[in-house]
Amino acid sequence: MITLTTESFDERVLRAGKPVLVEFWADWCPPCKMVAPILEQIEAEHGDRLTVAKLNGDDHPEIVARYGVMGFPTLNLYRDGEVVRQIVGAKSKRLLLADLQGHF
């Protein structure tokens, strides 16, 4: 899983050659800790078609503000530089994949 920074966000996400699922998270967020292993599984199973990345929202508030993220975890799916899906809160792997179906 890629760890993003303000400096790397545009290059690694907006200019990526395939869809990128970005988790906006924070150290103090228990639901973020719950979703992390699920995202690792999704990356392992779908990494050929989807990049999974994470951005610590406390460390990079300008990116959080740019995309209007109001809570953690928030998952934004980017394709061709645009947000095509936003998922707020922790969900099971099955529900996350259902929400992402057809987007990558």
C-alpha positions in Angstrom: 0.0 0.0 0.0 1.4 3.4 -1.0 1.7 6.1 1.7 0.9 9.5 0.3 2.1 13.0 1.2 1.0 16.4 0.0 4.0 16.4 -2.2 3.3 13.0 -3.8 -0.5 13.2 -4.0 -1.0 14.7 -7.5 1.7 12.5 -9.1 0.7 9.2 -7.5 -3.1 9.7 -7.5 -4.2 12.3 -10.1 -1.8 11.3 -12.8 -1.9 7.5 -12.1 -2.5 5.2 -15.0 -5.1 3.1 -13.2 -7.7 3.9 -10.6 -6.4 4.7 -7.1 -8.4 4.1 -3.9 -7.1 6.5 -1.2 -7.9 6.0 2.5 -7.9 9.3 4.5 -7.0 8.1 8.0 -5.6 9.3 11.4 -3.6 7.6 14.1 -6.4 8.2 16.7 -9.1 6.6 14.5 -10.2 3.0 15.6 -12.3 2.4 12.5 -9.3 3.3 10.4 -7.4 0.5 12.1 -10.2 -1.9 11.3 -10.3 -1.1 7.6 -6.5 -1.2 7.0 -6.2 -5.0 6.7 -9.3 -5.1 4.5 -7.6 -2.6 2.1 -4.5 -4.7 2.1 -6.5 -7.7 1.0 -8.3 -5.7 -1.7 -4.9 -4.5 -3.0 -3.5 -8.1 -3.0 -6.5 -9.4 -4.9 -7.1 -6.4 -7.3 -3.7 -4.7 -7.5 -3.4 -5.4 -11.2 -6.4 -3.1 -11.8 -6.4 -0.8 -8.7 -3.8 1.0 -6.6 -4.5 1.3 -2.9 -3.0 4.2 -1.0 -3.3 6.0 2.3 -2.9 9.6 3.5 -2.7 10.6 7.1 -5.2 13.4 7.3 -3.7 15.0 10.4 -0.3 15.3 8.7 -1.7 16.6 5.4 -4.7 18.8 6.1 -4.4 20.7 2.8 -5.3 17.5 0.8 -8.2 16.8 3.3 -9.5 20.3 2.8 -9.1 20.1 -1.0 -11.4 17.1 -1.2 -13.8 18.1 1.6 -13.1 15.1 3.8 -15.1 15.5 6.9 -14.3 12.4 8.9 -12.0 9.4 9.0 -11.9 6.9 7.5 -13.0 8.3 4.1 -12.1 6.3 1.0 -12.0 8.2 -2.3 -11.7 6.4 -5.6 -9.9 8.4 -8.2 -9.9 7.7 -11.9 -8.4 10.0 -14.5 -7.7 12.6 -11.8 -11.3 12.8 -10.6 -13.2 11.4 -7.6 -15.6 8.8 -8.9 -16.7 7.3 -5.6 -16.5 8.3 -2.0 -17.1 5.9 0.9 -17.3 7.3 4.5 -16.7 5.0 7.5 -15.5 1.5 8.0 -17.2 -1.3 6.1 -16.6 -5.0 5.6 -14.6 -6.2 2.6 -17.8 -7.4 0.9 -19.6 -4.1 1.3 -16.5 -2.1 0.2 -16.2 -4.2 -3.0 -19.9 -3.8 -3.7 -19.5 0.0 -3.4 -16.6 -0.1 -5.7 -18.0 -2.5 -8.3 -17.9 -1.1 -11.8 -15.4 1.6 -10.9 -12.2 -0.3 -11.6 
